[in-house]
Amino acid sequence: MARSGSRSRARFLVALLWTSGCSDPVTTTGGDAGPGAEPPACSEGTWDHDGDSATSCVPWTGCTAGTFASAEGSPTADRRCTACPEDTFSDTMNAPSCKTHTPCAPGTRQTAPGTSSTPAQCDGCSPGTYCAGGTAAPVDCADGTWDDDANPATTCVAWTDCVPGEHVGTEGSSTTNRSCVECTNGEHTATMNATSCSPGAWVLSYFGPHQDVASDSLHLAYSTDGLRWSTLAGGQPAYQLTGMGTNHIRDPFLFRKNDGTYIYIATDWTLSENDANYWNNPSSKIFVADSTDLITFKNPRLITLTNLPGPRDTPMHAWAPEAYYDPDRKLYAIIWSGNDTTGANRIYVSYTEDFVTIVNPTPDVLFDPGYSVIDATITQWNDRNYLFFKDETDSSGSALTGSGKDIQIARSPTLALDPGTFTRWSPDYITRGSTQSSRRATEGPFVIKDPRQSRWYLFADYYLNGGVFGCWSTTDLDADPGSWTELPSTQYRFPSGVRHANAVRVTQAELDAIIAHY
């Protein structure tokens, strides 16, 4: 009855206001505008919780963190809140949905698990560690590896190896790489990651000028200054093959592997006894043997570099093989000269881990300048490869090659021996000097660096003169090839009859043992 009286009084006040001259009636909050009138709607975010227009609307329920609004409110219904399902969370009020817990990203580690109202706590890992993400614990870089990019999301990488001829400057840590320093003052190292250098020298490998087995064998000489060479074994073979075809092998090359031992590779001539016979019996194989001291050679073998055809229905030949280490592939690269079906030669590369099995049975073309080239040799400097080679063309007056039959140079941007990365930047020949006026007929180049100064010496075989070598020098491998200086013959000395030579660095102690043996 009390409510009925209130409504009567409200009607009376409305009538009074009309009689007072007001233009519009005013309805009090929660009052009745007249018979049959609808009660006013609740404002946004509130609802009529008791169905009584006389009472105030109330706010919708707030869905706290850990829940989500499974149904929004209306003027006549409250908001409905539902707990987040397992493995999900909400961290804001009135979230429309729950978010899925995600694992900590690589490079971070979980320090607190997620809850229904909080995500997992992920903290960054320290440099020098690797974090796989998720709940995995940080792993310190293993000994011999380091965090090269200061990013714990990436795996640690191996320290740089200091190769023979270098010594360790500073050892690596989990956050710094090992540094390497080149040996100077004529010193050398014989093993990987040596802590110091010792007095060093060179051992020269070559074959002789005649076409008998004694000439087509490994001959050795040595030098302590890189210019004056003395024969070993009285000029007799240091190693002579037996029991393998005709026992002829040519173009010997000695290379120190990363374990400090040596590999001896050479052109396979075992199917032939002389030059004339070889052209009908070329070989796609090379000769290989192992040595720890350049005194004893073991495990003689032939390995096949290719099954590609050469000209005139003969196999492709594999001439003048040389070996180098490819730090990117972590494989040894054997470079060699091969001829295709047209007879043109290119420089090919075959990769191996053990000098037994070839990784790429179909060889890659390492260098092809667009004309025939042979006798490639490589010098590494300032993180680049420099490739010296013989222009094998015989095109007098050619604008492309300048008539051929002499030594040119190409370079690559890295130490990786990647096919197709070498570029010849000048048509000039090192062996023709500044005038480039006449052909010198040189082949079989090899290059050594004087460890006492920034100077390189290139030696090349005057192949028409029966074992006479010339020598050229430079202080800048990037200079124009024609700027190399030819040394007078009084400044260097070679054994008589040297053919297709190359040199390997040895320590003084190794050389002493070699001299004592031979």
Buried (B, 14 or more C-beta within 10 A) or exposed (E): EEEEEEEEEBEEEBEEBEEEEEEEEEBEEEBBBEEEEEBBEBEEEBBBBEEEBEEEBBBBBEBBBBBBBEEEBEEEEBBBBEBBEEEBBBBEEBBEEBBEBEBBBBBBBBEEEBBBBBBBEBEEBBBBBBBBBBEBEBBEBEEBBBBBEEBBBEBBBBBBBBBBBBBBEEEBBBBBBBBBEBBEEBBBBBBBBBEEBBBBBBBBBBBBEBBEBBBBBBBBBBBBEBBEBEBBBEBBBBBBBEEBBBBBBBBBBBBBBBEBBBBBBBBBBBBBBEEEBBEEBBBBBBBBBBBEEBBEBEEBEBBBBBEBBBBEEBBBBBBBBBBBBBBEBEBBBBBBBBBBEEEBBBBBBBBBEEBEEBEBEEBBEBBBBEBBBBBBBBBBBEEBBBBBBBBBBEBEEBEEBBBBBBBBBBBBEEBEBBBEBBEBEBBBBBBBBEEBEEBBBBBBBBBBBBBEEEBBBBBBBBBEEEBBBBBBBBEEBEEBBBBBEBBEEEEBBBBEBBBBBBBBBBBBEBBEBBEEEB
